[in-house]
Amino acid sequence: MGQIHSIKLAAFAAQHDDMDLDLFKARYKVPFLLVESAPSKENREKSFRTLAPEEDTKQKGQSALLDSDFSEQYVSTVEKSGRNAFKNMVTIGRSVNNDIIVTSLSVSKLHAYFRYDSELGMYTVTDVGSTNGSSYDGENLEPNVPRLLSSRKTLMLGGSVRCTFFTPSHFFEFLELFRKLGGKAPKR
């Protein structure tokens, strides 16, 4: 399985340019998140980075953490990284022990988590009572109440970080369109 933790969308698209859908789905069995930070004045002025230890990043062969430059889009797979003890959840937040790390000040240290519901065959997201809250497909999430996720729908974290959830097949389609548009993300 291909674990991806925070790689620029353009780089990911270039690395997978020669794959067809069947090969892509064989390599990636878990969903993707396209993560984008909104260019808020507060984020630009106050942004800081929660950085992972250099050796941890090199050891796992993962790229550095999500950048807050607002002009870039990053791709992450929704899967465990081994950075925390929560075995049945994929965490997202600002702290280095999250599985998916987002460096925006509007995102809590532990903001939310994803979990696979084997009975339904779908993923859920749960806001853990974050300071600035979360919304999914335009509706605010209640703290500690799981919400079923659908592909190509948007999760907002703290009001300034947009995460679009994709199944592997839908993300492959998104990449194809991204390439056809000359490296510009299609409107979602």
C-alpha positions in Angstrom: 0.0 0.0 0.0 1.3 3.5 -0.8 1.3 5.7 2.3 1.4 9.4 1.5 1.8 12.1 4.1 1.8 15.6 2.8 3.1 15.9 -0.7 2.4 18.8 -3.0 -0.4 18.0 -5.5 1.7 18.8 -8.5 4.5 16.5 -7.3 2.1 13.7 -6.6 0.5 14.1 -10.1 3.9 14.0 -11.8 5.0 10.9 -9.8 1.8 9.1 -10.9 1.6 10.3 -14.5 2.2 6.9 -16.1 -0.3 4.9 -13.9 -3.6 3.8 -15.2 -6.7 3.5 -13.0 -6.3 -0.2 -12.2 -2.6 0.2 -11.2 -3.5 3.3 -9.1 -6.3 1.4 -7.3 -4.0 -1.6 -6.7 -1.4 0.7 -5.1 -3.8 2.9 -3.0 -6.5 1.1 -1.0 -7.4 4.0 1.3 -9.0 7.4 0.6 -7.2 10.7 -0.1 -7.4 14.2 1.3 -6.6 17.2 -0.8 -5.7 19.8 1.9 -5.7 23.5 1.2 -5.2 26.5 3.6 -7.2 29.6 3.0 -5.2 32.8 2.7 -6.4 34.5 5.8 -4.6 37.5 7.2 -4.4 35.9 10.6 -2.7 32.8 9.2 -0.2 34.8 7.2 0.8 37.0 10.2 0.7 34.4 13.0 1.5 31.2 11.2 4.0 29.0 12.8 5.0 25.4 12.1 4.7 22.4 14.3 7.6 20.4 12.8 8.3 16.7 13.0 11.8 15.7 14.1 14.0 15.6 11.0 15.0 12.0 11.5 11.3 10.9 11.7 10.5 12.5 8.4 13.6 10.9 6.7 13.1 7.5 8.3 9.6 7.1 7.0 10.4 8.5 3.6 7.7 11.1 4.0 7.8 14.7 2.8 7.8 17.5 5.4 4.6 18.7 7.0 1.9 20.6 5.4 3.1 24.1 4.3 1.1 27.2 5.1 2.0 29.2 2.0 -1.7 29.1 0.9 -0.8 28.8 -2.8 -0.1 25.1 -2.6 -2.3 22.1 -2.4 -1.2 19.0 -0.6 -2.2 15.4 -0.8 -2.4 12.9 2.1 -3.7 9.4 2.4 -6.2 8.7 5.2 -4.2 6.1 7.0 -2.2 5.5 10.2 1.3 6.9 10.4 2.4 5.3 13.6 2.9 8.6 15.3 0.2 8.0 18.0 -1.4 5.3 20.0 -4.9 5.7 18.6 -5.1 2.4 16.7 -8.6 2.7 15.2 -8.5 6.3 14.2 -6.6 8.5 11.8 -6.0 11.8 13.5 -5.7 15.2 11.9 -4.5 18.3 13.7 -1.5 20.7 14.2 0.6 18.5 16.6 3.4 16.3 15.3 1.9 13.2 16.7 -1.2 13.3 14.3 -1.4 11.0 11.3 -2.2 14.0 9.1 -0.5 17.3 10.2 -2.0 20.7 9.3 0.0 23.7 10.4 -2.7 26.4 10.4 -3.4 28.3 13.6 -7.1 27.8 13.2 -6.6 24.0 13.5 -6.4 22.5 17.0 -3.5 20.3 18.1 -5.9 17.3 17.8 -8.8 18.6 15.7 -10.6 15.5 14.4 -10.2 11.9 13.4 -11.3 9.6 10.6 -12.4 6.0 11.2 -13.5 3.3 8.9 -16.9 1.8 9.7 -16.7 -1.8 8.5 -20.4 -2.4 8.9 -21.2 0.4 6.5 -18.1 0.2 4.4 -17.6 3.9 4.7 -15.3 6.4 6.5 -16.5 8.8 9.2 -15.0 12.0 10.5 -15.4 13.2 14.1 -14.5 16.6 15.4 -13.1 16.1 18.9 -14.4 19.4 20.3 -11.8 21.5 18.5 -11.5 25.2 19.4 -12.6 26.6 16.0 -14.9 23.7 15.0 -15.3 21.8 11.7 -18.0 21.7 9.0 -18.7 19.0 6.4 -20.4 19.8 3.1 -21.4 23.2 4.6 -22.9 21.9 7.8 -21.2 22.3 11.2 -20.1 19.1 12.9 -21.2 18.5 16.4 -18.3 17.6 18.7 -17.7 13.9 19.2 -20.5 12.9 16.8 -19.3 10.8 13.8 -20.3 12.0 10.3 -20.3 9.7 7.3 -18.0 10.9 4.5 -18.7 10.8 0.8 -16.2 11.2 -2.0 -15.6 14.6 -3.4 -17.2 16.4 -0.4 -15.4 19.1 1.6 -14.4 19.1 5.3 -13.5 22.5 6.7 -11.2 22.6 9.7 -11.2 25.8 11.8 -12.8 27.7 9.0 -9.6 28.1 7.0 -8.4 24.7 6.0 -10.3 22.9 3.3 -10.0 19.1 3.0 -11.6 17.4 0.1 -12.2 13.7 0.7 -11.7 11.3 -2.3 -11.9 7.6 -2.9 -8.9 6.3 -4.9 -11.0 6.1 -8.1 -12.3 9.6 -7.7 -8.9 11.0 -6.8 -7.4 9.4 -10.0 -10.1 11.2 -12.0 -9.3 14.4 -10.2 -5.6 13.9 -11.1 -6.4 13.3 -14.8 -8.4 16.6 -14.9 -5.6 18.4 -13.0 -3.1 17.3 -15.7 -5.5 18.3 -18.5 -5.9 21.8 -16.9 -2.2 22.3 -17.0 -1.6 21.7 -13.3 -4.5 23.8 -12.1 -6.9 22.2 -9.7 -10.5 21.8 -11.0 -13.2 23.6 -9.2 -15.0 21.4 -6.7 
